[in-house]
Amino acid sequence: MDPQAKIAAGSVVCLEHTKVCGDVSIGSKTIIHPTAFIHAKEGPIIIGECNLIEEKVVIVNNRKESMKIGSFNVFEVGSHCEAPSLGDNNVLEYKSFVGPKTVISKGCVIGAKCHVDTDEILPVNTVIYGEECKRRIQASDPTPQPLQLDFLVKVLPNYQKIQPPNSKATQLPIPVTSNLPSPMSPND
């Protein structure tokens, strides 16, 4: 674990074979499973709140500008992300790949084993799926998983060595904002 990494209170960062290198900020209630690799190689990586980063996920910033990851995103096992920015409530499924030219807006799903490396901003609620990486727009955002996050915050410390928080703030700034209501809005 790089001493530059800033981990907010309430986050769970498993240490077993996990590497967090460079200027990385991790927001509260973000879960990082064992064997994840997060590398702020050239510029910082700012990860918002309530993200789930599973085993063997690779997140790399090869740009001098900050890589910004919003809140309520899920990075499934083996996914690889070099996108300069991800909004809120996105899912990168098993072994998906997002290259450094693609910006992911909000509510997008990159399907299992899909490869996206186009110079574009994906429209809100884009789904990329199948062997040919077809596209469609879904009617609503993917459902956030707050109960799963709460469960993992309680259970993982019983089975894993955890990096304690080192940021005095209870939460770090959420890097990507949206004019749309929060997925956890009390009026929903």
Secondary structure as a PSIPRED ss2 file (coil, helix, strand):
# PSIPRED VFORMAT (PSIPRED V4.0)

   1 M C   1.000  0.000  0.000
   2 D C   1.000  0.000  0.000
   3 P C   1.000  0.000  0.000
   4 Q C   1.000  0.000  0.000
   5 A C   1.000  0.000  0.000
   6 K E   0.000  0.000  1.000
   7 I E   0.000  0.000  1.000
   8 A C   1.000  0.000  0.000
   9 A C   1.000  0.000  0.000
  10 G C   1.000  0.000  0.000
  11 S C   1.000  0.000  0.000
  12 V E   0.000  0.000  1.000
  13 V E   0.000  0.000  1.000
  14 C E   0.000  0.000  1.000
  15 L C   1.000  0.000  0.000
  16 E C   1.000  0.000  0.000
  17 H C   1.000  0.000  0.000
  18 T C   1.000  0.000  0.000
  19 K E   0.000  0.000  1.000
  20 V E   0.000  0.000  1.000
  21 C E   0.000  0.000  1.000
  22 G C   1.000  0.000  0.000
  23 D C   1.000  0.000  0.000
  24 V E   0.000  0.000  1.000
  25 S E   0.000  0.000  1.000
  26 I E   0.000  0.000  1.000
  27 G C   1.000  0.000  0.000
  28 S C   1.000  0.000  0.000
  29 K C   1.000  0.000  0.000
  30 T C   1.000  0.000  0.000
  31 I E   0.000  0.000  1.000
  32 I E   0.000  0.000  1.000
  33 H C   1.000  0.000  0.000
  34 P C   1.000  0.000  0.000
  35 T C   1.000  0.000  0.000
  36 A C   1.000  0.000  0.000
  37 F E   0.000  0.000  1.000
  38 I E   0.000  0.000  1.000
  39 H E   0.000  0.000  1.000
  40 A E   0.000  0.000  1.000
  41 K C   1.000  0.000  0.000
  42 E C   1.000  0.000  0.000
  43 G C   1.000  0.000  0.000
  44 P C   1.000  0.000  0.000
  45 I E   0.000  0.000  1.000
  46 I E   0.000  0.000  1.000
  47 I E   0.000  0.000  1.000
  48 G C   1.000  0.000  0.000
  49 E C   1.000  0.000  0.000
  50 C C   1.000  0.000  0.000
  51 N C   1.000  0.000  0.000
  52 L E   0.000  0.000  1.000
  53 I E   0.000  0.000  1.000
  54 E C   1.000  0.000  0.000
  55 E C   1.000  0.000  0.000
  56 K C   1.000  0.000  0.000
  57 V C   1.000  0.000  0.000
  58 V E   0.000  0.000  1.000
  59 I E   0.000  0.000  1.000
  60 V E   0.000  0.000  1.000
  61 N E   0.000  0.000  1.000
  62 N C   1.000  0.000  0.000
  63 R C   1.000  0.000  0.000
  64 K C   1.000  0.000  0.000
  65 E C   1.000  0.000  0.000
  66 S C   1.000  0.000  0.000
  67 M E   0.000  0.000  1.000
  68 K E   0.000  0.000  1.000
  69 I E   0.000  0.000  1.000
  70 G C   1.000  0.000  0.000
  71 S C   1.000  0.000  0.000
  72 F C   1.000  0.000  0.000
  73 N C   1.000  0.000  0.000
  74 V E   0.000  0.000  1.000
  75 F E   0.000  0.000  1.000
  76 E C   1.000  0.000  0.000
  77 V C   1.000  0.000  0.000
  78 G C   1.000  0.000  0.000
  79 S C   1.000  0.000  0.000
  80 H E   0.000  0.000  1.000
  81 C E   0.000  0.000  1.000
  82 E C   1.000  0.000  0.000
  83 A C   1.000  0.000  0.000
  84 P C   1.000  0.000  0.000
  85 S E   0.000  0.000  1.000
  86 L E   0.000  0.000  1.000
  87 G C   1.000  0.000  0.000
  88 D C   1.000  0.000  0.000
  89 N C   1.000  0.000  0.000
  90 N C   1.000  0.000  0.000
  91 V E   0.000  0.000  1.000
  92 L E   0.000  0.000  1.000
  93 E C   1.000  0.000  0.000
  94 Y C   1.000  0.000  0.000
  95 K C   1.000  0.000  0.000
  96 S C   1.000  0.000  0.000
  97 F E   0.000  0.000  1.000
  98 V E   0.000  0.000  1.000
  99 G C   1.000  0.000  0.000
 100 P C   1.000  0.000  0.000
 101 K C   1.000  0.000  0.000
 102 T E   0.000  0.000  1.000
 103 V E   0.000  0.000  1.000
 104 I E   0.000  0.000  1.000
 105 S C   1.000  0.000  0.000
 106 K C   1.000  0.000  0.000
 107 G C   1.000  0.000  0.000
 108 C C   1.000  0.000  0.000
 109 V E   0.000  0.000  1.000
 110 I E   0.000  0.000  1.000
 111 G C   1.000  0.000  0.000
 112 A C   1.000  0.000  0.000
 113 K C   1.000  0.000  0.000
 114 C C   1.000  0.000  0.000
 115 H E   0.000  0.000  1.000
 116 V E   0.000  0.000  1.000
 117 D C   1.000  0.000  0.000
 118 T C   1.000  0.000  0.000
 119 D C   1.000  0.000  0.000
 120 E E   0.000  0.000  1.000
 121 I E   0.000  0.000  1.000
 122 L E   0.000  0.000  1.000
 123 P C   1.000  0.000  0.000
 124 V C   1.000  0.000  0.000
 125 N C   1.000  0.000  0.000
 126 T E   0.000  0.000  1.000
 127 V E   0.000  0.000  1.000
 128 I E   0.000  0.000  1.000
 129 Y E   0.000  0.000  1.000
 130 G C   1.000  0.000  0.000
 131 E C   1.000  0.000  0.000
 132 E C   1.000  0.000  0.000
 133 C C   1.000  0.000  0.000
 134 K E   0.000  0.000  1.000
 135 R E   0.000  0.000  1.000
 136 R E   0.000  0.000  1.000
 137 I E   0.000  0.000  1.000
 138 Q C   1.000  0.000  0.000
 139 A C   1.000  0.000  0.000
 140 S C   1.000  0.000  0.000
 141 D C   1.000  0.000  0.000
 142 P C   1.000  0.000  0.000
 143 T C   1.000  0.000  0.000
 144 P C   1.000  0.000  0.000
 145 Q C   1.000  0.000  0.000
 146 P H   0.000  1.000  0.000
 147 L H   0.000  1.000  0.000
 148 Q H   0.000  1.000  0.000
 149 L H   0.000  1.000  0.000
 150 D H   0.000  1.000  0.000
 151 F H   0.000  1.000  0.000
 152 L H   0.000  1.000  0.000
 153 V H   0.000  1.000  0.000
 154 K H   0.000  1.000  0.000
 155 V H   0.000  1.000  0.000
 156 L H   0.000  1.000  0.000
 157 P H   0.000  1.000  0.000
 158 N H   0.000  1.000  0.000
 159 Y H   0.000  1.000  0.000
 160 Q C   1.000  0.000  0.000
 161 K C   1.000  0.000  0.000
 162 I E   0.000  0.000  1.000
 163 Q E   0.000  0.000  1.000
 164 P C   1.000  0.000  0.000
 165 P C   1.000  0.000  0.000
 166 N C   1.000  0.000  0.000
 167 S C   1.000  0.000  0.000
 168 K C   1.000  0.000  0.000
 169 A C   1.000  0.000  0.000
 170 T C   1.000  0.000  0.000
 171 Q C   1.000  0.000  0.000
 172 L C   1.000  0.000  0.000
 173 P C   1.000  0.000  0.000
 174 I C   1.000  0.000  0.000
 175 P C   1.000  0.000  0.000
 176 V C   1.000  0.000  0.000
 177 T C   1.000  0.000  0.000
 178 S C   1.000  0.000  0.000
 179 N C   1.000  0.000  0.000
 180 L C   1.000  0.000  0.000
 181 P C   1.000  0.000  0.000
 182 S C   1.000  0.000  0.000
 183 P C   1.000  0.000  0.000
 184 M C   1.000  0.000  0.000
 185 S C   1.000  0.000  0.000
 186 P C   1.000  0.000  0.000
 187 N C   1.000  0.000  0.000
 188 D C   1.000  0.000  0.000
